[in-house]
């Protein structure tokens, strides 16, 4: 999750252009995707992310990092949590993407977490991961804090109080982004 110093992941009107994006953001996200087995999305973020990275995959002028990111986004298994999205069999993402309702999501996330393989990874989709965190289904939260104060927008977290434990803090190379990695504390520690 990329956030401004005052805790917004998007500006007023859902504007992402005001976010303190830096090149290091993309490198950081690629490193996370290399370890993932499944990408988890809300419906809005899924469609926009897929369409963006599909265009990058077809763009011969895009760099190696962007092509690798596009390849991962379009080939890793995806789980979309949505009560409204359906995927037709002829859509380009139909072979790697499943949709579950918000009510089914906790059971499906638990099932995937118990399975073998890499991490479940979610970018953005605050309205999707906030309830999962409150239900004890999120193990780590990684927040990239950028050098900006937005003053308004969408807050990173809007659920009940959650106890976190800092695992790592670092300034990303050649960047003003600070990566904060937290474990979600459980009742027993």
Secondary structure, DSSP 8 states (H G I E B T S, - for coil): -EEETTSEEEBGGGB-TTS---HHHHHHHHHHHTTEEEEEEEHHHHHHHHHHHHHHHT-TTS-HHHHHHHHHHHHSEEEEE-SS----TTSTTTTTEEEE-HHHHHHHHHHHHHSSSSEEEE-S-HHHHHHHHHTT---EEEEEEES---SSSEES--SS---EEEEEEEE-TTSS-EEEEEEE--TT-
